[in-house]
Every structure is written in C-alpha cells, then in structure tokens.
Amino acid sequence: MMSELRWTLLIIGVLFIVALAWWERRRPRQASGSFERTSAREAVDGPPPRAMREPPLTLPEVHAGEPLGAHELPVIELEALDAATAVEAEEAEELETVEAETADDRGPEQAWAASPATEPLAATEAAPADAAPVLPREVLPELPAPPPPLVDWPRDEERRILAVRLVAPLAERFAGRSLRQALAAEGFVLGQFAIFHKPDEERRAVLSAASLTRPGTFDMQTMDSQHYGGLSLFAVLPGPKSPPQAFEELVFTARNLNERLHGVLQDERGTPLTAARIAQLREQLSDGMAS
C-alpha cells in the first residue's frame, strides 16, 4: 500500500510540473497577441487625445525696495504754500478792517451786543414766550421722627421685673448692626436711658432691652461698629399689660430675636430657658399674683 501511494504522489507531481511549464510557455504568446490587438486598434481609431493642460499661474512681481503708490502722492511746492498763506492773511486783514469800521458806525452798545462773546447769552434770553417754565427740583418732605416710647416705671419698692437673657454663642459676639436690625424688626426703638423699648399702640413701653455689657446702654452713632455679648430683655410690672400678658410677650419676643440672631436663651440667673423652665416661671408668676 505504501508503494502504491508513493507512485500516485509521484505521478501527480510530474503532471503538475508539466502543466506549469506549459502555462509559462503560453503567457508570452497571450501578451504579444494582446499587444498586437491594441496596436491594430490604435492604427484604426488613431492615437488617444492628449489631456489639455492649463497654463501655469503667474503672480506679478513685487519688489520690496519700491514703495507702493509713492508716485501717486501729490507734491506740494513751498512757493505755492507761501503764496496761499499770504492770500489768506490778506483776506483776514480786510475782514478785520471792515468789522472795525462797522463797529465805529454802530456805537458801543450795538457793537457789544453783536460781539461773539455775547451771542450765546442773547440766544438764551430770546427764548420763546410760550416755552414751558423750568420748575425747581421737587424736594420730598421728610417724615417726622416718631416720638420716643413713654417709659413710666413704678418706684423701686413697688416694681417687679420679669427678665430673660439672649446670650451670644461661646467665643462669639453679636455684631452691632445685626443686633440693631433684629431689634428694629421686633418694634424696638432707642429711647429713655439709652436703651431700646418696645411700645404698644399708645406708645407706652411694654418691654425693654439693655446690653449685657456694662453700662448696658447703646449709642446709635457707634452701634453698628460694636460687638455685644448679649441682651437683657425685661418687663417692668405693673405696666401697660397684665403680668401674664407681659410674660407671654417677653417670651415670644425673646424667641423671635433668637431666631434672627442664633444665640442662647437663658433666664435671669443664666439657666437655659427650656420649655420646662418657662412653665416653671409662668407658675411662679401666677403664685405671686395669687399671694
């Protein structure tokens, strides 16, 4: 079996070599035949037309040393310029002479009225009669300052004070401008004793606010540039409102100020003013009124 396979492969190889030799012989004949056909076709039809070539684009020559358009500039001779200047000077002298003679004939008043310095003034004075008069700028009246709150506190032996504190956070202080704006938003007005008071409808002081920093007063001229450690809010009893009403007004106002200033609310002893502490103070106030 192996010998038969070898003979088979050998025969196939010989056949492949013979076919390849025959193909190599036939290729030059095909090439020459195709060349002859092409030559015959060119002889009948003529040579193929040649492509038209455009002439090369030529740019104008520019010399760097030659100034562009220099020959077009006008040439002014000095003699012509001097002649033109002399003519203008003569015309100006003649005009001045005519004006002087005319002024001598008219008199001083007419000459002054026709002088160039007075022409704008004359035009201004000769305004049309039906022109609208120029009204002075309207000045708005200034509103009068509101009267200061009426502070009518009882004598020391008859008064009772309800007080709470609004203290700035640790290591911080209230800016004077922010403090003033917060007090104004709650209706406080700087008044007697150089402290703030919150009046009622009849301008009577219901609540008062003093600085925790001694002496406790405020100066409107320098308040915005100052810093404060806190406020002492208090109501003096008896006052315009009953003690329960004054206490509720005090707590309500203190909470509103704290929302604006973000401080810490305390009672007059420095204890945090929690809801339980407020209820305790309210109860003490009721007991004191009952007794």
Secondary structure as the mmCIF struct_conf table of DSSP 4:
data_model
#
loop_
_struct_conf.conf_type_id
_struct_conf.id
_struct_conf.beg_label_comp_id
_struct_conf.beg_label_asym_id
_struct_conf.beg_label_seq_id
_struct_conf.end_label_comp_id
_struct_conf.end_label_asym_id
_struct_conf.end_label_seq_id
HELX_RH_AL_P HELX_RH_AL_P1 MET A 2 ASP A 45
BEND BEND1 PRO A 47 PRO A 47
HELX_LH_PP_P HELX_LH_PP_P1 PRO A 48 MET A 52
HELX_LH_PP_P HELX_LH_PP_P2 GLU A 54 LEU A 57
HELX_LH_PP_P HELX_LH_PP_P3 LEU A 59 GLU A 61
TURN_TY1_P TURN_TY1_P1 ALA A 64 GLY A 65
BEND BEND2 GLU A 66 GLU A 66
HELX_LH_PP_P HELX_LH_PP_P4 PRO A 67 PRO A 67
TURN_TY1_P TURN_TY1_P2 LEU A 68 GLY A 69
HELX_RH_3T_P HELX_RH_3T_P1 ALA A 70 GLU A 72
BEND BEND3 LEU A 73 LEU A 73
HELX_RH_AL_P HELX_RH_AL_P2 LEU A 78 ARG A 106
HELX_RH_AL_P HELX_RH_AL_P3 PRO A 108 ALA A 113
TURN_TY1_P TURN_TY1_P3 ALA A 114 ALA A 114
BEND BEND4 SER A 115 SER A 115
HELX_RH_3T_P HELX_RH_3T_P2 PRO A 116 THR A 118
HELX_RH_AL_P HELX_RH_AL_P4 GLU A 119 GLU A 125
TURN_TY1_P TURN_TY1_P4 ALA A 126 ALA A 126
TURN_TY1_P TURN_TY1_P5 ALA A 129 ASP A 130
BEND BEND5 ALA A 131 ALA A 131
HELX_LH_PP_P HELX_LH_PP_P5 ALA A 132 PRO A 133
HELX_LH_PP_P HELX_LH_PP_P6 LEU A 135 GLU A 138
HELX_LH_PP_P HELX_LH_PP_P7 LEU A 140 PRO A 149
STRN STRN1 LEU A 150 LEU A 150
HELX_LH_PP_P HELX_LH_PP_P8 TRP A 153 ARG A 155
TURN_TY1_P TURN_TY1_P6 ASP A 156 GLU A 158
STRN STRN2 ARG A 160 VAL A 167
HELX_LH_PP_P HELX_LH_PP_P9 ALA A 168 PRO A 169
TURN_TY1_P TURN_TY1_P7 LEU A 170 ALA A 171
STRN STRN3 PHE A 174 ALA A 175
HELX_RH_AL_P HELX_RH_AL_P5 GLY A 176 ALA A 185
TURN_TY1_P TURN_TY1_P8 GLU A 186 GLY A 187
STRN STRN4 VAL A 189 LEU A 190
HELX_RH_3T_P HELX_RH_3T_P3 GLN A 192 ALA A 194
BEND BEND6 ILE A 195 ILE A 195
STRN STRN5 PHE A 196 PRO A 199
TURN_TY1_P TURN_TY1_P9 GLU A 201 GLU A 202
BEND BEND7 ARG A 203 ARG A 203
STRN STRN6 ARG A 204 ARG A 204
STRN STRN7 ALA A 205 SER A 211
BEND BEND8 LEU A 212 THR A 213
TURN_TY1_P TURN_TY1_P10 ARG A 214 PRO A 215
TURN_TY1_P TURN_TY1_P11 MET A 220 THR A 222
HELX_RH_3T_P HELX_RH_3T_P4 MET A 223 SER A 225
STRN STRN8 HIS A 227 TYR A 228
BEND BEND9 GLY A 229 GLY A 229
STRN STRN9 GLY A 230 LEU A 237
BEND BEND10 PRO A 238 LYS A 241
HELX_RH_AL_P HELX_RH_AL_P6 PRO A 243 LEU A 261
STRN STRN10 VAL A 264 ASP A 267
TURN_TY1_P TURN_TY1_P12 GLU A 268 ARG A 269
BEND BEND11 GLY A 270 GLY A 270
STRN STRN11 PRO A 272 PRO A 272
HELX_RH_AL_P HELX_RH_AL_P7 ALA A 275 ALA A 290
#
